[in-house]
Amino acid sequence: MIKKGIILAGGLGSRMSPLTKAVNKQLLPLFDKPLIFYPLSILMLAGIKNILIIVNKGQLNQFRKILPEKNNLGIRIEYKEQSKPTGLPEAFTIGEKFIGKDSVSLILGDNFFYGQSLTKILKKNISFKKGAKIFLHPVKNPNNYGVAHLNNKNKVVSLVEKPKKTKSNLAVTGLYFFDNKVVEFSKRLKPSKRGELEIIDLLNIYRKRNILSADLIGRGGAWLDTGNVKDYYNASNFISAIENRQGLKIACLEEISYKNNWINKQDIKKSILFYGNCDYSKYLKSLIN
């Protein structure tokens, strides 16, 4: 059972410059909430309550203003700073003490997931005991992503980073489940030609040991990488359309906690005071009235 999660919220955000020169990308608004709310909500939907957020050096206080360690969410948040981004697997060496002897989930801070059956998929997979689990989503342009090839038994037979030619359209999303070996395996990795530790290399260690599995986020779900301005605003428009149509909020952290019985009405009232007079607070009031 995975009880700990890491959100990798560092990085340079260079694809969204100059927006990210003064503010970390994960603190920018994705429709009506900071981007960081969305990956955090995914971990919470999976039932994970112990969360480490890795941020750039010097940006810690910015994150603490919106997600303090002592929060009204019924979860435990910790922070670690990274001096320089050197690849996704660095999250496991930075978070070694946090992980301890447990299994862990990693989610990228700029990934957006949505789907009616998403919570069911997360809870189905979170109880795995050994190996690694990736989540795949069909995409139109697989050459922009890490791509997984499956056989007719849905077993991962190969993983390729940004292939020029591929028969598969299944992109590896920015959500991963790992057993405790991930720390040891990450320490073995060597930088690639671009000078970074590669998540594909880490996953291939598991694949070669025959302990890598995959699950599909199907046509009813959505996965968006908000790494560039165009995709960022497409995601924002998507959220706006869903919320305005349904009257329900995506990634309302307090709502997830309340439905999980992690917090009570008094905690929500504290959150309303914290956020002030805004639409988000009005939505929180509707949950307890």
C-alpha positions as CSV (number, residue, x, y, z in Angstrom):
1,M,0.0,0.0,0.0
2,I,1.4,3.4,-1.0
3,K,1.1,5.9,1.8
4,K,3.5,8.6,0.7
5,G,3.6,10.8,-2.3
6,I,6.1,13.3,-3.8
7,I,5.2,16.3,-6.0
8,L,8.1,17.5,-8.1
9,A,7.4,21.2,-8.3
10,G,10.9,22.5,-9.1
11,G,12.3,23.0,-12.6
12,L,13.1,26.1,-14.5
13,G,9.8,26.4,-16.4
14,S,11.8,27.7,-19.3
15,R,9.1,26.7,-21.9
16,M,6.7,29.3,-20.2
17,S,9.2,32.1,-19.9
18,P,8.9,35.0,-19.2
19,L,5.8,34.1,-17.0
20,T,8.0,31.9,-14.9
21,K,11.0,34.3,-14.4
22,A,9.6,35.6,-11.1
23,V,7.0,33.0,-10.1
24,N,7.2,29.2,-10.0
25,K,5.0,27.6,-12.7
26,Q,3.2,25.5,-10.1
27,L,2.0,28.7,-8.4
28,L,0.5,30.2,-11.6
29,P,-3.3,30.1,-11.8
30,L,-4.8,27.2,-13.8
31,F,-8.3,28.6,-14.2
32,D,-9.3,29.5,-10.6
33,K,-6.7,27.6,-8.5
34,P,-2.9,27.4,-8.4
35,L,-1.5,24.7,-10.6
36,I,0.0,22.8,-7.6
37,F,-3.6,22.1,-6.3
38,Y,-4.2,19.7,-9.2
39,P,-1.3,17.2,-8.7
40,L,-1.9,17.4,-4.9
41,S,-5.6,16.5,-5.5
42,I,-4.6,13.4,-7.4
43,L,-2.5,12.1,-4.5
44,M,-5.3,12.9,-2.1
45,L,-7.9,11.1,-4.3
46,A,-5.6,8.1,-4.1
47,G,-5.8,8.2,-0.4
48,I,-2.2,9.5,0.2
49,K,-1.9,11.8,3.2
50,N,1.9,12.1,3.7
51,I,3.2,14.4,0.9
52,L,6.6,15.9,0.1
53,I,6.7,18.8,-2.2
54,I,10.1,19.5,-3.9
55,V,10.6,23.1,-4.9
56,N,13.4,25.3,-6.3
57,K,15.9,26.9,-3.9
58,G,14.6,30.2,-2.6
59,Q,10.9,29.6,-3.5
60,L,9.9,27.8,-0.3
61,N,8.1,30.7,1.3
62,Q,6.0,31.3,-1.8
63,F,4.6,27.7,-1.6
64,R,4.1,27.9,2.2
65,K,1.8,30.9,1.7
66,I,-0.7,28.8,-0.1
67,L,0.1,25.3,1.3
68,P,1.5,25.6,4.8
69,E,2.8,22.5,6.6
70,K,0.2,23.0,9.3
71,N,-2.9,23.1,7.0
72,N,-6.6,22.6,7.2
73,L,-6.6,19.6,4.9
74,G,-6.1,16.7,7.3
75,I,-2.8,15.8,5.5
76,R,0.9,16.2,6.3
77,I,2.9,18.3,4.0
78,E,6.7,18.5,4.0
79,Y,9.0,20.6,1.8
80,K,12.5,20.0,0.3
81,E,14.5,22.4,-1.9
82,Q,16.5,21.4,-4.9
83,S,19.4,23.6,-5.9
84,K,19.4,22.6,-9.6
85,P,17.0,20.3,-11.5
86,T,19.0,17.3,-12.7
87,G,16.1,14.9,-13.8
88,L,13.0,13.4,-12.3
89,P,14.7,10.5,-10.5
90,E,16.5,13.0,-8.3
91,A,13.2,13.3,-6.4
92,F,13.9,9.9,-4.8
93,T,17.4,10.8,-3.6
94,I,16.2,14.2,-2.3
95,G,13.2,12.5,-0.7
96,E,15.2,9.4,0.6
97,K,14.6,10.3,4.3
98,F,10.9,11.1,3.7
99,I,10.4,7.8,1.8
100,G,12.1,5.7,4.5
101,K,11.1,2.1,4.1
102,D,7.8,2.8,2.3
103,S,6.6,2.6,-1.3
104,V,6.0,6.0,-2.9
105,S,4.1,7.8,-5.6
106,L,5.6,10.5,-7.8
107,I,3.6,13.1,-9.7
108,L,4.9,15.9,-11.7
109,G,3.8,19.3,-10.6
110,D,2.7,20.4,-14.1
111,N,0.5,17.4,-14.9
112,F,-3.3,17.6,-15.0
113,F,-5.5,14.5,-14.8
114,Y,-9.2,14.3,-15.0
115,G,-11.8,11.5,-15.4
116,Q,-14.9,10.0,-13.9
117,S,-13.2,6.7,-13.1
118,L,-9.9,8.2,-12.1
119,T,-10.3,7.7,-8.4
120,K,-11.3,4.1,-9.0
121,I,-8.1,3.6,-11.1
122,L,-5.9,5.2,-8.5
123,K,-7.3,3.2,-5.6
124,K,-7.2,-0.1,-7.6
125,N,-3.5,0.4,-8.2
126,I,-2.3,1.9,-4.9
127,S,-2.2,-1.4,-3.1
128,F,0.5,-3.0,-5.2
129,K,3.5,-4.4,-3.2
130,K,6.4,-4.9,-5.6
131,G,7.8,-3.2,-8.7
132,A,6.6,0.0,-10.4
133,K,3.4,1.1,-12.1
134,I,3.0,3.6,-14.9
135,F,-0.1,5.2,-16.2
136,L,-0.5,5.6,-20.0
137,H,-2.7,7.8,-22.1
138,P,-3.2,7.8,-25.9
139,V,-1.9,11.0,-27.6
140,K,-2.0,12.4,-31.1
141,N,1.8,13.2,-31.2
142,P,3.6,10.4,-29.4
143,N,7.0,11.6,-30.6
144,N,6.8,14.4,-28.0
145,Y,6.6,12.0,-25.1
146,G,8.1,8.9,-23.5
147,V,6.2,6.1,-25.2
148,A,5.3,2.6,-24.0
149,H,4.9,-0.4,-26.2
150,L,2.5,-3.1,-24.9
151,N,2.0,-6.7,-26.0
152,N,-1.4,-8.4,-26.4
153,K,-1.3,-9.1,-22.7
154,N,-0.9,-5.4,-21.8
155,K,2.7,-6.1,-20.7
156,V,5.3,-3.3,-21.2
157,V,7.8,-4.6,-23.7
158,S,9.7,-1.4,-24.4
159,L,9.9,2.3,-23.3
160,V,11.3,4.9,-25.6
161,E,11.8,8.6,-25.0
162,K,10.5,10.9,-27.8
163,P,10.8,8.3,-30.6
164,K,11.0,9.6,-34.2
165,K,8.9,6.6,-35.4
166,T,6.6,4.5,-33.3
167,K,3.6,2.3,-33.7
168,S,2.4,3.1,-30.2
169,N,0.5,6.2,-29.3
170,L,0.6,5.5,-25.5
171,A,2.4,8.2,-23.7
172,V,3.8,7.7,-20.2
173,T,2.1,10.3,-18.0
174,G,3.7,12.1,-15.1
175,L,2.2,9.8,-12.4
176,Y,4.2,6.9,-11.1
177,F,4.0,4.3,-8.3
178,F,7.2,2.7,-7.0
179,D,8.2,0.2,-4.4
180,N,11.0,1.1,-1.9
181,K,13.8,-0.1,-4.3
182,V,13.3,3.2,-6.2
183,V,15.8,5.0,-4.0
184,E,18.5,2.4,-4.6
185,F,17.8,2.2,-8.3
186,S,17.9,6.0,-8.7
187,K,21.3,6.2,-7.1
188,R,22.6,3.8,-9.8
189,L,21.6,6.0,-12.7
190,K,24.0,8.0,-14.7
191,P,23.2,11.2,-16.5
192,S,22.1,11.0,-20.2
193,K,23.6,12.9,-23.1
194,R,21.6,16.0,-22.0
195,G,23.2,15.8,-18.5
196,E,20.1,14.6,-16.6
197,L,18.9,11.5,-14.9
198,E,16.1,10.1,-17.0
199,I,12.9,8.6,-15.7
200,I,12.8,6.2,-18.7
201,D,16.1,4.7,-17.6
202,L,14.7,4.2,-14.1
203,L,11.6,2.6,-15.4
204,N,13.6,0.3,-17.7
205,I,15.4,-1.1,-14.7
206,Y,12.0,-2.3,-13.4
207,R,11.0,-3.5,-16.9
208,K,14.1,-5.6,-17.3
209,R,13.4,-7.2,-13.9
210,N,9.9,-7.9,-15.1
211,I,8.3,-5.9,-12.4
212,L,7.0,-2.9,-14.4
213,S,3.2,-2.8,-15.0
214,A,0.9,-0.3,-16.7
215,D,-2.6,0.9,-16.5
216,L,-4.5,2.9,-19.1
217,I,-6.3,6.2,-18.6
218,G,-8.9,5.6,-21.2
219,R,-11.0,7.7,-23.5
220,G,-13.2,8.8,-20.6
221,G,-10.2,10.5,-18.9
222,A,-8.0,13.4,-19.7
223,W,-4.3,13.9,-19.2
224,L,-2.7,17.2,-20.1
225,D,1.0,18.3,-19.7
226,T,0.8,22.0,-19.0
227,G,4.5,22.6,-19.7
228,N,4.0,25.2,-22.4
229,V,1.8,28.2,-22.7
230,K,-0.6,26.7,-25.3
231,D,-1.2,23.5,-23.4
232,Y,-1.5,25.5,-20.1
233,Y,-4.3,27.6,-21.4
234,N,-6.0,24.7,-23.1
235,A,-6.1,23.0,-19.7
236,S,-7.4,26.2,-18.1
237,N,-10.2,26.4,-20.7
238,F,-11.0,22.7,-20.2
239,I,-11.4,23.2,-16.4
240,S,-13.5,26.4,-16.9
241,A,-15.9,24.6,-19.2
242,I,-16.3,21.6,-16.9
243,E,-16.8,23.6,-13.7
244,N,-19.1,26.2,-15.2
245,R,-21.2,23.4,-16.8
246,Q,-21.4,21.1,-13.7
247,G,-21.2,23.6,-10.9
248,L,-18.6,21.3,-9.3
249,K,-15.0,22.2,-8.7
250,I,-12.0,20.1,-10.0
251,A,-9.2,19.8,-7.4
252,C,-11.0,21.3,-4.5
253,L,-8.7,20.0,-1.8
254,E,-11.0,20.7,1.1
255,E,-13.8,18.8,-0.6
256,I,-11.6,15.7,-1.1
257,S,-10.5,15.8,2.5
258,Y,-14.1,16.3,3.8
259,K,-15.4,13.4,1.7
260,N,-12.6,11.2,3.1
261,N,-13.5,12.3,6.7
262,W,-10.0,13.7,7.2
263,I,-11.5,17.1,8.2
264,N,-14.8,18.4,9.6
265,K,-16.9,21.5,9.1
266,Q,-14.8,23.6,11.5
267,D,-11.7,22.9,9.3
268,I,-13.6,24.1,6.2
269,K,-14.6,27.3,8.1
270,K,-10.9,27.9,8.8
271,S,-10.1,27.5,5.1
272,I,-12.9,29.9,4.2
273,L,-11.3,32.5,6.5
274,F,-7.9,31.7,5.0
275,Y,-9.0,32.2,1.4
276,G,-11.2,35.2,2.1
277,N,-14.2,36.5,0.1
278,C,-13.8,34.6,-3.3
279,D,-15.7,32.1,-5.4
280,Y,-13.6,29.2,-4.0
281,S,-14.8,30.2,-0.5
282,K,-18.3,30.4,-1.7
283,Y,-18.0,26.8,-3.0
284,L,-16.6,25.6,0.3
285,K,-19.6,27.2,2.1
286,S,-21.9,25.3,-0.2
287,L,-20.3,22.0,1.0
288,I,-21.2,22.5,4.6
289,N,-24.5,24.4,4.3
